[in-house]
Amino acid sequence: MHPEIIQDAPGMCPECGMNLVPIKRNGKQSTEQDEYDKHAGHSTTAFIKKFWIVAALTVPILAYSEIAEKIFSWQAPQFPGYDYIILLLASIVFFYGGWVFLAGAYRELKARLPGMMTLIAVAISAAYLFSAYSVLAGAKHTLFWELSTLIAVMLLGHWIEMAAVSGAQGALKELSKLLPDVAEIIRNGKHETIPLSEIHENDLLFVRPGARIPADGTVTDGQSEVNESMVTGESALVAKNPQREVIAGTVNGDGALTIRVTKIGERTFLAGIMRLIREAQASKSRLQLLSDKAAFYLTLVAIGTGGLSFVLWLFARAGFGFAVERLVAVLVIACPHALGLAVPLVASISTTLAARHGFLVKQRLALEAARNIDVVLFDKTGTLTKGEYGVIKIQNAKIKSQNDNSKLKIDENEILKLAASVDSHSEHVIARALVNEARRKNIVLYEVKEFARIAGKGTKGIVEGKEVFVGGGAVLDEVGIKLPKEMEHEAETLARQGKTIIYVVADKKLLGAIALADVIRSESREAVADLKHRGVRVAMMTGDSEGVAEWVAKELGIDEYFAKTLPHEKSEKVKLLQKKGLKVAMVGDGINDAPALAQADLGIAIGAGTNVAIESAGIILVRNDPRDIVKIIRLSSATYSKMIQNLFWATGYNVIALPLAAGVLVSRGIILQPAVSAVLMSLSTVIVAINAVLLRRIKI
């Protein structure tokens, strides 16, 4: 089944022949360029309406059928021309109720891809033409009741199937509902309400508490917490203040926000997600390609088997009517609907599940490959680490007491407070890291006077009447202090691990040292442990020194690492692992890692944020959380299992049902009537649909 069929003019669905109806954008029909979507028509009562009309017409047809007389001993009143009235009713059923199947068959044959619609069309056409000829020729035996009940059951089966899978393919429509219909804009200091289509870049929008954010933008005023669960899959609220980015469709919390619009239309994050889902739903996995081939060959087998059974029963002198019944039953029972639905529906649901959990599947082949990954190769910076400096350790120096000759250690928080106070006037990345750590610990900073930068060495200022220096080893030379031996060994060890050492000096006395480094994400430890628990090896590459790589690998328990790796060498590391016969998943930021992502068996871009246009990755993680890699593998395994289950049911059902429909066990009194065949075919389709929908219940 196609997840979405869209065209820019009215017409009929090329899959089933239903009339296409206009799509509505944000509750309003498009006026610039109407688009027509088959699912809008299908989601109405069109099929069920046809079913009820056909069912009503079937009642009198059944009343005058042989089956009514045999089962209920009912003899309908005879009157001149009643058989022509039944022919008229059956003709209405055939052309009105069966038109969707006839139109669908025409399109399948035109595309040289005979399938389900072709089989149904041939079956109902054979039954109708034979019966019409019988009436006009004055013969008694007809297949009108089989024809009408068959069409009724097929219409009902289609409706039940759509009801079972209605939520499975609604990802795009659900995403489009996330946007509000209007936005509150600030113009010349006044608030106006405008339609979403009138928003432009750089407009100032006012978002009230509890409202949905109408466009991607940057907060210019206000503080609040925003629910971004539709983006990240996490229910925790995200704090927003000036300079923070917000995403269209997310829900504002208790505070009011003023945002400046940065992206509109197709450039927004939400539009990017919708584009990726369309690409994923249009792409096919290996199993889907297999099921498509199987459905095609099953169609040929069904036509061949039906034709052969028809000829054999004629030779067996079973009667022309009985032979036609067997032909119709075989064609109906073999309809590859369940087989055609088995894989695409599971894939559609898994794509939607992925989006809900914060990762976007661009290629279904990528998701399918995840379950077979042997090793996950992480790029260190920004993936396993935050890509920004953080305080790792604070070391106290011993200073002489003013009262006696004993040595004292300054409190760690006091050392940080002095350093952060002086560096609060600096924009250096190291200075920002110190200030951020002080804020995290709720440390109130001192007032600093006479702040000055010391080129290539650090900073200084007067704090509480003391001259305080903050900087690297060169600061010690600046004030003429030699590093104590008890601190020298520790400093060398930390330096070998790639950490930056900042010294704090007050009134020419060394108070202590602060070690900073690229902070390892707390989630990284859990991710590595989970991957190894699943039997997946973990490797890492980085452009940092051997010491830094060794330290990070040891901290996280990583099996293998590559240090001093330049950007253009990253794809070579992937090839190196592949030469060992390993299936490699490469995890990077999608920018300088692009060649490696493309080379890997599975490319995963992590921390893409609002940049959803990464072409080199098969899967994109919205947030910077390596634990999502495990989720991808779990979803891949669950998706594959559901696909196999559905394929097994769809094919196994046909293996058993086809011979019965052909009449192999007629001698034992076992025979499948066309209407019973239709019930079984529809039932198999519904079972496959329900089994696919159960995928939603898995916890990844």
Disulfide bonds with the S-S distance in Angstrom:
none
